[in-house]
Amino acid sequence: MKRLLVLSDIHVGHRLAVCPPTFRQKDGSTYQASVVQKALYDAWCQVVKDWKRPDVLVINGEPIDGQGFKSRGVEQWTTNWDDQIDAAVGLIDMFEAKKIFVTQGSGYHIDQGGVSVEEIFGQRMGAEQLVLDVDPVDLFRAH
């Protein structure tokens, strides 16, 4: 039997989303997770333990939070796309998935001047492809 894990709306970069307990940012500074983020990280680790090495892992949109244009970035612990992507990749790598697919979320969180940050995220993850509209069962059939 194959195992499918779907993670959705992770929003790494937001102050109230999961992130590593300590994260070294591109500017050389270190971000320390808040109490809420540490609790979310502990829960994340439990999910990783329970679902390690799925056959297929689908990141169902918005792995990162983006720059928070409407809130002027005050809701993010970093507005740096690279930092958010690196932190998200580290979290997803913990699952050691055999295959990874990424779907597109809303443009507000992941588009920067017409560039899909989810595509960049998917490339760094080594994802099979960026999926726009798919039945998860088809992911098993095709792969």
N, C-alpha and C positions, 0 to 999 in steps of 0.2 A: 504494500500500500504506500502511495506517495503522500507526502505532507506538504500542504500549502499554507503559508503564513502571509497574511495581509496586514500591513501597517499603514495607517493613514494619518495625515495631518500631524506630523511630528513637531513641526514648527521650531526646530533648533534655532536658537538665536533669540527667542522670546524669553523674557524674564520669568515667565511662568510655565516654561516647557522644559523637558528633560535636557540635560547637558552633562558632560563629564564633570566629576567633582572638581577637577583642576584642569584648566585648559590654557596652553601657551598660544597666545595670539600672534599674528603676523608682525605686529609692531614690537614684539619682544615682551610685552606685558603678560601677566598671568591673571586669568579670571578664576575666581573662587566661587563655586556654586552657592546659591542661597540655601536656606533650610528647606524650602519647598523643592528646589531643584535636586537637592540631595535625596529627599524622599522619593521623588520621581525616578531618580537614577537607581535607587534601591529596588523599586518596583520593576524598572526596566531590566535589571539584572536577574530578577526572578523570572520574568518572561523569557529572557535569553536562556536561562537554565531549563525551563520547561519546554522550549521550542528550538533548541540548538540544532543546527544542521538541517533545516528544512530543504526539501527537494526544490521548491520554488518559493521565493520571497518576492512579494509584490509591494512596492512602495507606492501607495495609492495617493499620490499628489502631496505637495507641500512638505517636503522633508525639511525645508528651512523656512524661516519666517520672513526673510527679506529685510528691506530697509525701513519699513514702517512709515511710508511717506505721509500718511494722514496724521499720524501721531508724532511726526518729526523725529522718529527714532527713540523716543523716550521709553517705549515698551520693550526694547531690545537690549540685551547685554552687549551685543556688538551688532553694528549695521554692516560690517565687512562681509561681503559674499563669500570670500575665500575662507574666512574663519568659520562661518556658519556651515559651509559645505564640509570643511575638514572635520569639524566636530560631529556632524551627522554621519559622515563616512565612518568615523571611528566607532560610533554607536552601532551602526548597521553591521559593520565587520564582525562585531561580537557574535552574531548569529551563525557565521560561517556557512551561509546558504550556498547550495550547489548552483542555482541559477537565480538571477535577480532581474526583475522587470520594474520599470518606473512608469507611472502614469502622470499626466499633466494635471496640475491643480489650477487655481485661479491665477490670472496674470498679475494681480496685485502683489502677491507674495513672491513670485518667481520670475517675473519679466523685468529686464533692465534694458530699456531702449531697443526692444525687439529681440534680445538675446534670451533664450530660455535657460535660466540657471538650472532647471531640472535636467536639461540635456547635459550640462557640464557635470552635474552631480552624478547622473547615470554613467557618464564616461569614466569618472573617477572610481565609481563602484564596480566597473567592469560589467555593467548591466547588459543583458542580451539585447534589449531594444527599449526605446521609449514607446509605450503603448498608449494609443489615444482612446480606443473603445474596444474592450475585449471581455469575453466571458472567461472567468478564471479557469473553468474546466478546459477551455481551448489551449491554455498554456501547457497543460499536461499532454494533450494530444499532439501538439506541434513539436514538443521538445521532450 
